[in-house]
Amino acid sequence: MKRNLTDTVARNAKPKPDGKPAKYTDGGGLYLLARADSKYWRYDYTHNGKRKTLALGIYPDVGLKLARERHQEARELLAQGIDPSRDKQAKQEAAVMANRNTFELVAREWLAKQTGRRTEQTQADMLARLENHVFPWIGRISIADVHQRDVMKCLQRLVDAGKLASAKKMKIAIGQVFKYAMSTGRTEKNPVLLLPEEAVPAVKENSHAAILNPKEIGGLMRAISVYDGSTATQTALQLSAYLFQRPGEIRHMEWSEVDLEQGLWSIPGSKMKAGNDHVVPLPSQAITLLKEIQPVTGRSRYVFPSIRSNDRPMSENTVRQALRNLGYENGTMTAHGFRSMASTSLYEMGFSAELIERQLAHTIGSKVRRAYDKSRNLPERASMMQTWADHLDSLRDGAEVIPLFRSA
């Protein structure tokens, strides 16, 4: 088998100029996937007629030589009719079961108990961070034997890589795992509490860029109306503006949640940031858009399915990239910016804070009041949503496109 990569190529591997991941193949299905956040060894293979991908580690912690050794071991398993991914999973489970009090096992147990308190996506993101940045270093250690220095080394890798936001999130998560372990009698200490404040430098908060000027909003809506990409992407852009829900909620919209006759989109709490059910009144423009796209994606689970699978939603980067293709850079307008755009405008239009905040699905009041939030003020919110959609249309039809387009 011909090998293509060298240590120099692996060391200098970078994403594509447009920010998309770049593949550096080594032969036999092994490749280095260079992304903006890190570089990942992957092995694409086929088992029982199904294409699969096996993660072999993160570069440079796993160098070219070790990646090739793991690749060869996986190929040998495959030659014996064994699925390398299942073999890896079985070995990991066996290692965890060997000590039921390892940090990884306790962390997974703690995370499982958060189900229902967080959205499915938040749960998945947290697990991925733990698997990538914590478990490889302290996952196999008995949680009672994990010391302050172990946690510090784990976090320092993220700090040294400039991933301060991830380091902050992992510090909080690790502390919560220890708090849970103490409550279940598996350790008597929480080393995170002993870490100095400067262990993780403060993260500079950046607000989501949004267009707020009415004339520029009109230009944005005009630009979206002539978007020449896929119909699904254009519709996702339009609904992002009309409905101003979170980007993850838009792309995870399912046909089973939409009632076009009643004009309602009912989002289950498992998908919401605060974990509460949420109802979005659909203005007539949104209903029309959904009816137009239904013949295209109506057989899929998701209104906006992935181009690779009808059982998965579109990529989280789709709307962001579409905005960039229209000439709106991240510093000007983001997918999340539609929420700020609507919120600011609606306040200026005289709508009450209660209506706006409820439609944004921001938590209001006590737990008892929140139990009734999903339908509270529904007629008033429906009227506000229709007024907002009509307002966007009027800005679109009466404004010139602001010259934000990039030159060819």
C-alpha positions, 0 to 999 in steps of 0.5 A: 500500500502506497503511503502519501503523508510525511511528518512535515505534511501532517505538521503543516496541514491546514483547513481549506482557504474557505474554512472548510475541513481539508483531507490529507490522505495517506492511503488505504482509507487513512487520512488526516482531517484538518479543521479550524479547531484541530487535526483528526486521524480518521479511517474510512472503511466498509463493513457488511456493505456499510461505509463507516469511519473510525477515529484514530486520535488527534494530531499531534498527540497521535503522530503519523507513525502511531496513526499508521499502526492503529490503521494497520490494526484496524485493517487486520481486524477488518480482514477477520470480519471484525468491525473496528469501530465495534471492537474499539467500543467493546474495549473501551466499555470493558476498560470502563467496567474494570473500574466502575469508579473511573472519572470517565464512568462517573462523568458519563453517569452524571451526564446521563442524569442531565437528560431532560434538563438540557437539549439533546444537542447540548448533551451531545456537544458536552459529551464530545468535549469530554471525549476529546479534551478530558477522557484521554487524560484523566478518564481511566483514573479512579475519580478518588485518585484524580488530583488538582495537578491532573485537572490543571494539566488537562485544562492547560492543554486547552489554554495553551491551544488558545481554546479558552472558551472550551477550557472554561466549559470543561472546568465547570463540567469537571467540577460538576462531575466531582460534585456528583461523585461526592454526592454518591460517595465515590470521592471526598474532594473536588480538586476544581475548587482548589484551582487558582482563579487564573488557571483559566484566563477570562474569555472575552465575550463577543455578542452575535453580530446583527444588522439593526438599521431598518434600511440594512435589514431591508437590504438583507431581506432583498439579498435573501430573496434573490439567493441562488443556492438551494431552496432549502437553504434559502427557506432556512434563511427566510424562516430565521428572519421571520421566526427568529428562533435559535439556529439549532432550533431552525435546522432541527425543525421536524415536519411532525412539529409543524401544524400548517392548518393551525399555524403553529410550530411546537418545539419539544423541551428536549430541543430547547435551551431551557428545557421547556416546551415552546410554541412558535406562531407561524405568520402567513409568510412562514406557512407559505414557505413551508408549504412550498418546500414540503414537496421537496423535503416532506418525506424527510424527518426534518424540514431541512435535512442534511444533503447526506441523510434524510435522518439528520438535519442540515449542517450548523454551518449552512446558514452561516455560510449562506450569509457569507456567500451573500456578502455578510461576514461574521462581524456583520451578520450571523445566524444567531443575529436574526434574534437580536435583529428581531428583538431590538426592532420589536422593542422599538416598534412598541411591543411589550417585553413580556411578548418579545421575551416569551417569543424568544423563549427566554425564561420568565418568572418562577417554575410554576409560571414557566409550566404554562409558558408555551401557550401563554399570550399566544394570540398576542404573540401570533399578532406580533409575529405577523406584524414582524413578518409584514414589517420585514416584507415592507423593508424588503420591498422598499429598500435598496440592497446595501452594498455589502456584497464581496467583489468577484 
